[in-house]
Amino acid sequence: MSKVPLTVVGAELLRNELHKLKTVERPSVINAISEARAQGDLSENAEYDAAKERQAFVEGRIVELESKLGSAQVIDPKTISADGRCVFGATVVLEDVQNGDVVTYQIVGDDEADIKQRKVSISSPIARALIGKYSGDIAEVQAPGGIREYEVVDVQYI
């Protein structure tokens, strides 16, 4: 089984979600199924069907999270010694060569990616283009609108 890279924060978020599913969602679904069963005929009971569907989703997500956490390689960006190179967990300041816009992204695992929080997946085109680059290097990113060039302004391990 291959290791799945996660930052410390990402692993903690998955652990919290797993805990909530096991301690809040699972008991809630079991209760909903019990209440629906108490209503009698299950063949035409929409509440029972909905509760069973919810149970299948919750149990599936629990299995998925346990698997991801079991195969996780948790990486703390603060302990990385990459000598200024872009690596998993690094926070990278970029300048768009064409228009001068400056953006900051952290390279994270697939489950942590959230563009609104400026976290890009390690498997995204921009992260793949950045891996191995140093401050001052130009990264060519294959974007939907064509190739974009970014200059690496700074690499931080925070």
Sequence and secondary structure as in RCSB ss.txt:
>XXXX:A:sequence
MSKVPLTVVGAELLRNELHKLKTVERPSVINAISEARAQGDLSENAEYDAAKERQAFVEGRIVELESKLGSAQVI
DPKTISADGRCVFGATVVLEDVQNGDVVTYQIVGDDEADIKQRKVSISSPIARALIGKYSGDIAEVQAPGGIREY
EVVDVQYI
>XXXX:A:secstr
   EEEEHHHHHHHHHHHHHIIIIIHHHHHHHHHHHHHTS STT HHHHHHHHHHHHHHHHHHHHHHHHHTEEEE
 GGG   TTB  TT EEEEEETTT  EEEEEEE TTT BGGGTEEETTSHHHHHHTT BTT EEEEEETTEEEEE
EEEEEE  
